[in-house]
Amino acid sequence: MTANTDSATIVQHMCPLCEAGCGLEVHLVKGDVSLIRGDRNDVFSGGFLCPKGTALKGLQHDPDRLRMPLIKRNGQFVEVDFDEAFAEVERLLIPVKEQHGPLACGVVIGNPTVHRTGLLLYVRDLIAAVGSPNVFSAATLDQMPKHLSVGEMFGDFYSVPVPDIERTDLLLIIGANPIVSNGSLWSVPNFRGRAKALRERGGKIITIDPRLTETAKAADQHHHIRPGTDALFLAAVVNVLFDESLVRLGRLEPHVIGLAAVQSSVQNFGPDRVARACGISGDAIRAIARELAAAPSAAVYGRLGTCLQGYGTVTSWLIDVINTITANLDEPGGAMFPKAPAFAGNTTGPSGSGAGVSTGAYHSRVSAAPEVMGQFPMGCLAEEIETPGDGQLRALITIASNVALSAADGPRVERALDQLEVLVCLDPYLNETTRHADVIIPGPSHLEEAHYDVFFSQFGHRNTARFSAAALTKAPEMLHDWETILRLVAILSGQGASVDIGSFDDELTRSLLDETAAEHAEAIMGVLDGQTGI
């Protein structure tokens, strides 16, 4: 949607820089960005915008952002056109795959991938074309324990219940700072404003965190916990709920199994026993448990701090155990399952029991780490490159990932990257990771791509469907994200770097429809006819 004023054209867009996905008003003067502000008419963010959103203007004009591919020749990067860049990828990558097999190749998926529609929708095609289990993603650095716990508990890796903040009476936040993050695995723009509204209607916020965070300062009550002991604290809360006969399931009762096993598992974690270890008194733990049980509605939410620890999966599971046994799971004002309009595993298929999840279908070569969601821990990347033998990782494609900076032991990762025979990076910057690349392929700016929030609509505090057309026109020589991914797919699948991307996209789309919606394939292809994708 656009609007004209005397001095500017205003285009609606969405901010893709964090999980909040706030609506933007992009003010254009003579086709150039003059101002970015929050869109007051956006149904999700209502005009809120943090400094990251306004920084999109600076990102658009950043002279350091790559506009053309780079190839390394004699140790120096040289700017080339896209055709030459993909020809170089084909020249370098195919011999490694043919000589050493698919196991010698791998993919690293960075966080921005899920913020860019064209990358996210096509990355599975790339993984399939590589044909290797060596897939590493940012999710294994910050959120995999939550995916694993909800997968085992609810049968789908993405069925993450989120607080119904606009109706809850009590919100317990553990290891999260949503005033700064605006939610994570819980898209909630303007958390500060919603928290204020919660308190004004008589609600209460309790925080559990080693730090006195911005969110803790705005809470009614804060408890400093010793880092890494969240599972002890939560087990003690569950212990109190059972010990004082405060457990209630409500309408969930027919759907709950294993309640006796949970009660047995927390028998030895009484509040007084864990108090010294976690740094929160037994009386405080009892009081919190009682408040959760007594509140008309309540929700427990945990995030980064609950995942980045030795017992992250247990901690993530116990959060939803508490939401369940206080009858606050999937209830108004409690922790509810969002219903995304597309791609949601928890709203597709027949009602009843889901298909469930499985892990460990295969294991990493060196540490024998099991796959989860088809991914290995990022911490296994360096050893897979360094360790000789059959299946040694020799070629790597990174997608919007600065793994040398974001993963643990960055210097070791950098040394490992230097050992690769081929490193191809999809990234708009020369950084700690891409400087080791043989080929760097940039994409358009965020404002030059259309956007539909495929991933984070799965975790929204409200159910919405929002699509933004590109606010700006990309340079003619620049490829869209989906075009870049498909060129790599074509190279790896034997179609060659010069494949007709439009026809290849139609071929892949038709194949997908034949597998998932065969009876509607012709009609859908008819609707899509003449369109080239996002």
SULMO-V339090 format. One record per backbone hydrogen bond with DSSP energy under -0.5 kcal/mol. NH is the residue of the N-H (numbers start at 1). CO is the residue of the C=O. If there is no record, write none. Layout:
# SULMO-V339090
NH_CO + NH_CO
This chain:
# SULMO-V339090
3_10 + 5_8 + 9_28 + 10_3 + 11_9 + 11_26 + 12_1 + 13_24 + 15_22 + 21_18 + 24_13 + 25_37 + 26_11 + 26_24 + 27_25 + 27_35 + 28_9 + 28_26 + 29_32 + 30_28 + 32_29 + 34_27 + 35_27 + 37_25 + 39_23 + 40_38 + 42_39 + 46_42 + 47_39 + 48_45 + 53_50 + 54_50 + 55_51 + 56_53 + 57_54 + 59_55 + 60_56 + 61_57 + 62_58 + 62_59 + 65_62 + 66_428 + 70_440 + 71_78 + 72_438 + 73_71 + 73_76 + 76_73 + 78_71 + 80_69 + 85_81 + 86_82 + 87_83 + 88_84 + 89_85 + 90_86 + 91_87 + 92_88 + 93_89 + 94_90 + 96_92 + 97_93 + 98_94 + 99_95 + 100_96 + 101_97 + 104_101 + 105_102 + 106_395 + 107_134 + 108_397 + 109_136 + 110_108 + 110_399 + 112_400 + 113_110 + 114_111 + 115_112 + 116_113 + 120_113 + 120_116 + 121_117 + 122_118 + 123_119 + 125_122 + 126_122 + 127_123 + 128_124 + 129_125 + 130_126 + 131_127 + 132_127 + 135_133 + 136_107 + 137_376 + 138_109 + 140_137 + 141_138 + 142_138 + 143_139 + 144_139 + 146_143 + 147_143 + 148_144 + 149_145 + 150_146 + 151_147 + 152_148 + 153_149 + 154_150 + 155_150 + 155_151 + 156_150 + 159_156 + 160_158 + 161_159 + 162_336 + 164_334 + 165_163 + 167_164 + 168_164 + 169_297 + 170_297 + 171_204 + 172_170 + 172_299 + 173_171 + 173_206 + 174_172 + 174_301 + 175_208 + 180_177 + 181_177 + 182_178 + 187_459 + 188_182 + 188_186 + 194_190 + 195_191 + 196_192 + 197_193 + 198_194 + 199_195 + 200_196 + 201_197 + 202_199 + 203_198 + 204_169 + 206_171 + 207_221 + 208_173 + 209_223 + 213_211 + 217_213 + 218_214 + 219_215 + 219_216 + 220_205 + 221_205 + 223_207 + 226_278 + 229_226 + 233_229 + 234_230 + 235_231 + 236_232 + 237_233 + 238_234 + 239_235 + 240_236 + 241_237 + 242_238 + 243_239 + 244_240 + 245_242 + 246_241 + 247_241 + 248_325 + 252_249 + 253_250 + 255_252 + 256_252 + 256_253 + 262_258 + 263_259 + 264_260 + 265_261 + 266_262 + 266_263 + 267_264 + 269_266 + 274_270 + 275_271 + 276_272 + 278_274 + 279_275 + 280_275 + 285_281 + 286_282 + 287_283 + 288_284 + 289_285 + 290_286 + 291_287 + 292_288 + 293_289 + 294_290 + 295_291 + 299_170 + 301_172 + 303_174 + 305_175 + 306_303 + 307_303 + 307_304 + 308_304 + 309_307 + 312_309 + 315_311 + 316_312 + 317_313 + 318_314 + 319_315 + 320_316 + 321_317 + 322_318 + 323_319 + 324_320 + 325_321 + 326_322 + 327_248 + 327_324 + 328_323 + 329_323 + 330_335 + 331_328 + 334_331 + 335_328 + 336_162 + 336_334 + 338_160 + 338_336 + 340_338 + 341_464 + 345_343 + 347_344 + 356_155 + 360_371 + 364_369 + 368_364 + 371_362 + 372_375 + 375_372 + 376_135 + 380_377 + 381_378 + 384_380 + 385_381 + 385_382 + 386_382 + 387_383 + 388_386 + 392_389 + 393_384 + 394_104 + 395_104 + 396_422 + 397_106 + 398_424 + 399_108 + 400_398 + 400_426 + 403_401 + 405_402 + 406_402 + 407_403 + 412_409 + 413_409 + 414_410 + 415_411 + 416_412 + 417_413 + 418_414 + 419_415 + 419_416 + 420_416 + 420_417 + 421_394 + 422_394 + 424_396 + 425_439 + 426_398 + 427_425 + 427_441 + 431_429 + 435_431 + 436_433 + 437_434 + 438_423 + 439_423 + 440_70 + 441_425 + 442_440 + 444_479 + 448_445 + 449_446 + 450_534 + 451_468 + 453_466 + 454_452 + 455_114 + 457_453 + 458_455 + 459_456 + 460_457 + 461_187 + 464_462 + 468_451 + 471_447 + 472_447 + 474_472 + 478_475 + 484_480 + 485_481 + 486_482 + 487_483 + 488_484 + 489_485 + 490_486 + 491_487 + 492_488 + 493_489 + 494_491 + 495_490 + 496_490 + 499_496 + 501_499 + 504_500 + 505_501 + 506_502 + 507_503 + 508_504 + 509_505 + 510_506 + 511_507 + 512_508 + 513_509 + 514_510 + 515_511 + 516_512 + 517_513 + 520_517 + 521_517 + 521_518 + 524_520 + 525_521 + 526_522 + 527_523 + 528_524 + 529_525 + 531_528
